[in-house]
Amino acid sequence: MLLHLIPRLYAFRSIEGECSLIDFECPTLGIFLRNGHELVARRPYPNKNYLVGCRKVGQKAINGLLIESPTRINQLTTITRWAVGAERVVTHKVQYVILDSEMDAITESMVLWHTMSPSLGGFGNRWPSAAQNWTPASAQPRMELVPRYRDGSIQDSLDEAGRITERSEIFHLHTVERERVLFRSETDLYSRNPTAEMAFTVSA
């Protein structure tokens, strides 16, 4: 099963200082990846307040990472730690609940759940019914340093100053076609997605 996961942090650089990725862990799959070794954090979006973890290869900012699992998964948890300046560490936990077993991949990128035109692969709609009125900006998992309005199941732990120290999310998603995750196009929708060669492979 192919998993497209996107560890990311949203922080205003001018206000909240420089942030950096520490590590990414998926206990479900027995995978542990470190910034500067297997991973690097870059800014693949037009909105440069986002830092996104991706495989440490080349110089291009890539939207997340791929993990190839030999077994089908119906639930997994990831834990990402971020350093905020030199003063503190924040933790982001995401529990992914996979709603079906129809296909052989998932993607955290909600923009890829839409019905696609033939030129973009011709894929069908894969939005969960509970998320029909949500947007990627309001519901796709992300770590933040201060609370903001979000859709979905989110629980924040705060320090005395009201800053987030830990965020836990539950994210429901349908499976998608493997071909959708790996579709290549120079459009913004696909051009910064990881390729098959970038996938981390875990053993059974």
C-alpha positions in Angstrom: 0.0 0.0 0.0 1.3 3.4 -1.0 1.0 6.2 1.7 1.4 9.9 0.8 1.9 11.7 4.1 2.6 15.4 4.5 4.2 16.5 7.8 3.9 20.3 7.9 4.1 23.3 10.1 2.3 26.6 9.6 4.0 29.5 11.3 4.5 33.2 10.4 8.3 33.5 10.0 8.3 37.3 10.8 6.4 36.8 14.1 7.2 33.3 15.3 10.9 33.0 14.4 12.7 30.3 12.5 11.4 26.8 12.9 12.9 23.5 11.8 12.0 19.8 11.6 13.5 17.5 14.2 12.1 14.1 13.2 9.1 12.1 11.9 7.9 8.8 13.3 5.3 6.3 12.3 5.1 3.6 15.1 2.5 1.7 13.1 5.1 1.0 10.4 8.2 1.0 12.6 9.7 4.0 10.7 11.7 6.8 12.2 13.2 9.6 10.0 15.5 12.4 11.1 15.9 15.9 9.7 19.2 16.3 7.9 19.6 12.5 7.5 16.6 10.9 5.7 14.4 14.1 5.7 14.6 17.8 5.1 11.9 20.6 5.6 11.3 22.9 2.6 8.7 25.3 1.4 6.8 23.9 -1.7 3.8 26.1 -1.5 3.3 29.7 -2.7 2.5 30.5 0.9 6.0 30.4 2.4 4.7 30.2 6.0 4.4 26.5 5.5 7.3 24.2 6.2 6.9 20.7 4.8 8.9 17.5 5.5 10.1 15.6 2.4 12.8 13.1 1.6 16.3 14.5 1.5 17.1 14.3 -2.2 17.9 17.0 -4.6 17.1 20.7 -4.0 13.4 20.9 -5.1 10.8 21.5 -2.4 8.5 18.5 -2.4 5.0 18.2 -0.9 5.5 15.4 1.6 6.8 11.9 1.5 5.8 8.4 0.2 5.9 5.2 2.3 5.5 1.8 0.6 4.0 -0.7 3.0 3.8 -4.4 2.0 0.5 -4.8 3.9 -2.8 -3.1 3.8 -3.4 -0.6 6.6 -6.7 0.7 8.0 -5.3 3.0 10.6 -1.9 4.6 11.4 -0.4 7.3 13.6 2.4 9.7 12.9 4.4 11.8 15.3 6.4 14.9 14.0 8.5 17.1 16.2 9.4 20.7 15.3 11.9 23.0 16.9 10.8 26.6 17.4 13.8 28.8 17.4 16.2 27.6 20.0 13.7 27.7 22.8 11.1 24.9 22.6 10.0 21.8 20.8 6.4 21.2 19.7 4.8 17.8 18.8 2.2 17.0 16.2 0.4 13.6 16.3 -2.0 12.5 13.5 -4.1 9.4 13.6 -5.2 8.5 10.1 -8.4 6.4 9.8 -8.8 4.8 6.4 -12.5 4.5 5.5 -12.4 1.7 2.9 -10.2 -0.9 1.3 -11.2 -0.3 -2.4 -7.8 0.9 -3.6 -4.1 0.6 -2.9 -3.1 4.1 -1.8 -3.9 7.1 0.4 -3.0 10.7 0.1 -3.2 13.4 2.8 -3.3 16.0 0.1 -7.0 16.9 0.0 -6.8 18.7 -3.3 -6.1 15.3 -4.9 -9.4 14.0 -3.6 -11.4 15.9 -6.2 -12.8 14.6 -9.4 -10.1 15.2 -12.0 -10.4 16.2 -15.7 -9.1 13.7 -18.3 -5.9 15.8 -18.7 -5.3 15.3 -14.9 -5.8 11.6 -14.9 -9.6 11.4 -15.0 -9.9 10.2 -11.4 -13.2 10.2 -9.5 -14.3 12.0 -6.4 -12.8 10.5 -3.1 -14.0 13.1 -0.6 -15.5 11.6 2.7 -19.1 12.6 3.2 -18.2 14.3 6.6 -15.7 16.6 4.9 -17.8 17.8 2.0 -18.0 21.3 3.3 -14.4 21.5 4.4 -11.4 22.9 2.6 -7.8 21.8 2.7 -6.8 25.1 4.4 -9.2 24.4 7.2 -9.0 20.6 7.6 -5.8 19.1 6.2 -3.5 18.2 9.1 -0.9 20.8 10.1 1.0 21.8 13.2 0.6 25.4 14.3 2.2 27.4 17.1 -1.0 29.3 18.2 -4.6 28.1 18.0 -6.6 29.0 14.9 -10.0 27.9 13.7 -9.9 24.4 12.1 -12.4 21.8 10.9 -12.1 18.2 12.0 -11.1 16.5 15.2 -8.3 18.4 16.8 -7.0 18.7 20.4 -4.3 21.2 21.4 -2.2 21.4 24.6 -1.1 24.9 25.5 1.6 26.4 27.7 1.1 29.3 30.1 1.5 31.8 27.2 -1.3 30.2 25.2 1.1 28.7 22.7 0.6 25.1 21.3 3.0 22.6 22.7 1.2 19.5 21.3 -1.5 18.9 18.8 -3.4 15.7 18.2 -5.6 15.2 15.2 -7.8 12.4 13.8 -8.0 12.5 10.0 -10.5 10.4 8.1 -9.8 9.6 4.4 -10.7 7.3 1.6 -8.3 5.2 -0.4 -7.3 6.5 -3.8 -5.7 5.0 -6.9 -2.0 4.5 -6.8 -1.9 6.1 -10.2 -3.5 9.3 -8.8 -0.7 9.7 -6.2 2.0 9.1 -8.8 0.4 11.0 -11.6 3.0 13.3 -13.3 2.0 16.8 -14.6 3.6 20.2 -14.6 0.5 21.7 -13.1 0.7 23.1 -9.6 -1.5 20.2 -8.5 1.1 17.6 -9.2 4.4 19.1 -10.0 5.8 19.0 -6.4 4.4 15.7 -5.3 7.0 13.0 -4.5 7.8 10.4 -7.2 7.8 6.6 -6.8 11.7 6.7 -6.6 11.4 8.8 -3.5 9.4 6.3 -1.5 10.6 4.8 1.8 10.0 1.1 1.9 9.1 -0.7 5.1 9.3 -4.5 5.6 6.4 -6.7 6.6 
